[in-house]
Amino acid sequence: MDKFIRSRNQLVINSHSVEIIEFDENGLYDKLPEEYGIEMPFSLDRAVAKRKAEFIAGRIACRRLLDSYGNSGQVSINADRSPAWPDGFTGSISHDGRIACAVVLPRAGENSGIGIDLCVSMTDQNALEVADNICIFNEISQFDSIQLPTMDALRVIFSAKESLYKSIYPIIRRFVDFKEVLISSVTGTPDEGIITFTAANRNDLPLSVVEEFHVHYRRFGHNGITGFITLACNRISCD
């Protein structure tokens, strides 16, 4: 470890390895990206330290996962700011606070995608403020059966829809509103489980490819940081 990387570990969610990095932006120094084999894009030359730290930590997480497949390619940035993965691979990156995480897998086809999201800094007040924008009441009530408190349910809903959006973006290449997908069921416990989504309007999303969207959630806790990690795959890449 160095002054930038405070800790690193892995979780397995739905058979996928998730690399988790705890980092400290105060530990940044000029040669850090080079030492980890990370190529910094020109677009970040004038970025603030926080943005650079998030980028580097996320790419370090990707680097370890790609290495496990014997791939030395870089994860750069597309024009739409989404990650540009090495040929033959897809993946997803998320960061919140001082935690970054990533998941990588071989690409199964043009319409394959995976999404991950980390939610550790959303306060109860934040959750209440975004509630009306991210879901309807019936979606929150789906969590009653697993006895998940309302504030945690809102965190999971927000994160799950973020990861779902990331997983289907390679197919539809457009912004997806939070209320374009609705929760139809939740199974599991307050600590981990599966959320099933369907499209609010079947004409808007590619249901000829994906009839239902399944998102796995996992409670996350590390060095006093708590929250949730969610992971979504479209059907082609997960089966």
DAGIPE-V44975 format. One record per residue. N is the residue number from 1. RES is the residue in three letters. BURIAL is + if it has 9 or more other ideal C-beta (glycine too) atoms within 8 Angstrom, else -. Layout:
BEGIN
{{N:RES:BURIAL} {N:RES:BURIAL}}
END
This chain:
BEGIN
{{1:MET:-} {2:ASP:-} {3:LYS:-} {4:PHE:+} {5:ILE:+} {6:ARG:+} {7:SER:+} {8:ARG:+} {9:ASN:-} {10:GLN:-} {11:LEU:+} {12:VAL:-} {13:ILE:+} {14:ASN:-} {15:SER:-} {16:HIS:+} {17:SER:+} {18:VAL:+} {19:GLU:+} {20:ILE:+} {21:ILE:+} {22:GLU:+} {23:PHE:+} {24:ASP:+} {25:GLU:+} {26:ASN:-} {27:GLY:+} {28:LEU:+} {29:TYR:-} {30:ASP:-} {31:LYS:-} {32:LEU:+} {33:PRO:+} {34:GLU:-} {35:GLU:-} {36:TYR:+} {37:GLY:-} {38:ILE:+} {39:GLU:-} {40:MET:+} {41:PRO:-} {42:PHE:-} {43:SER:-} {44:LEU:+} {45:ASP:-} {46:ARG:-} {47:ALA:-} {48:VAL:-} {49:ALA:-} {50:LYS:-} {51:ARG:+} {52:LYS:+} {53:ALA:+} {54:GLU:+} {55:PHE:+} {56:ILE:+} {57:ALA:+} {58:GLY:+} {59:ARG:+} {60:ILE:+} {61:ALA:+} {62:CYS:+} {63:ARG:+} {64:ARG:+} {65:LEU:+} {66:LEU:+} {67:ASP:+} {68:SER:-} {69:TYR:+} {70:GLY:-} {71:ASN:+} {72:SER:-} {73:GLY:+} {74:GLN:-} {75:VAL:+} {76:SER:-} {77:ILE:-} {78:ASN:-} {79:ALA:-} {80:ASP:-} {81:ARG:-} {82:SER:-} {83:PRO:+} {84:ALA:-} {85:TRP:+} {86:PRO:+} {87:ASP:-} {88:GLY:-} {89:PHE:+} {90:THR:+} {91:GLY:+} {92:SER:+} {93:ILE:+} {94:SER:+} {95:HIS:+} {96:ASP:+} {97:GLY:-} {98:ARG:-} {99:ILE:+} {100:ALA:+} {101:CYS:+} {102:ALA:+} {103:VAL:+} {104:VAL:+} {105:LEU:+} {106:PRO:-} {107:ARG:+} {108:ALA:-} {109:GLY:-} {110:GLU:-} {111:ASN:+} {112:SER:+} {113:GLY:+} {114:ILE:+} {115:GLY:+} {116:ILE:+} {117:ASP:+} {118:LEU:+} {119:CYS:+} {120:VAL:+} {121:SER:-} {122:MET:+} {123:THR:-} {124:ASP:-} {125:GLN:-} {126:ASN:-} {127:ALA:+} {128:LEU:+} {129:GLU:-} {130:VAL:+} {131:ALA:+} {132:ASP:-} {133:ASN:-} {134:ILE:+} {135:CYS:+} {136:ILE:-} {137:PHE:-} {138:ASN:-} {139:GLU:+} {140:ILE:+} {141:SER:-} {142:GLN:+} {143:PHE:+} {144:ASP:-} {145:SER:-} {146:ILE:+} {147:GLN:-} {148:LEU:-} {149:PRO:-} {150:THR:-} {151:MET:+} {152:ASP:+} {153:ALA:+} {154:LEU:+} {155:ARG:+} {156:VAL:+} {157:ILE:+} {158:PHE:+} {159:SER:+} {160:ALA:+} {161:LYS:+} {162:GLU:+} {163:SER:+} {164:LEU:+} {165:TYR:+} {166:LYS:+} {167:SER:+} {168:ILE:+} {169:TYR:+} {170:PRO:+} {171:ILE:+} {172:ILE:-} {173:ARG:-} {174:ARG:-} {175:PHE:-} {176:VAL:+} {177:ASP:-} {178:PHE:+} {179:LYS:+} {180:GLU:+} {181:VAL:+} {182:LEU:+} {183:ILE:+} {184:SER:-} {185:SER:-} {186:VAL:+} {187:THR:-} {188:GLY:+} {189:THR:-} {190:PRO:-} {191:ASP:-} {192:GLU:-} {193:GLY:+} {194:ILE:+} {195:ILE:+} {196:THR:+} {197:PHE:+} {198:THR:+} {199:ALA:+} {200:ALA:-} {201:ASN:-} {202:ARG:-} {203:ASN:-} {204:ASP:-} {205:LEU:+} {206:PRO:+} {207:LEU:-} {208:SER:-} {209:VAL:+} {210:VAL:+} {211:GLU:-} {212:GLU:+} {213:PHE:+} {214:HIS:+} {215:VAL:+} {216:HIS:+} {217:TYR:+} {218:ARG:+} {219:ARG:+} {220:PHE:+} {221:GLY:-} {222:HIS:+} {223:ASN:-} {224:GLY:-} {225:ILE:+} {226:THR:-} {227:GLY:+} {228:PHE:+} {229:ILE:+} {230:THR:+} {231:LEU:+} {232:ALA:+} {233:CYS:+} {234:ASN:+} {235:ARG:+} {236:ILE:+} {237:SER:+} {238:CYS:+} {239:ASP:-}}
END
